[in-house]
Amino acid sequence: MRCEECAYYFYDDDCEEYVCDMDMDEDDYGRLMQSGFRECPYFTDADEYKIVRHQL
């Protein structure tokens, strides 16, 4: 998974580690861990300029 490139991935000062800030419940998380996804279905590219570069 490419968590480092995701918009939901950030450094939490309280935990002093990187965490996923995707709003999912325990059932969603369990399905994600058991499913064998190669890519996270919640992945959102954090590159804000991707669309602009595509339009050029």
DAHUJO-V463747 format. One record per pair of residues at least 12 apart in sequence whose C-alpha atoms are under 6 Angstrom apart, sorted by the first residue. I is the first residue (numbers start at 1). J is the second residue. If there is no record, write none. Layout:
# DAHUJO-V463747
<<I/J> <I/J>>
This chain:
# DAHUJO-V463747
<<1/39> <5/46> <6/43> <6/44> <6/45> <6/46> <7/44> <7/45> <7/46> <8/20> <8/21> <8/22>>
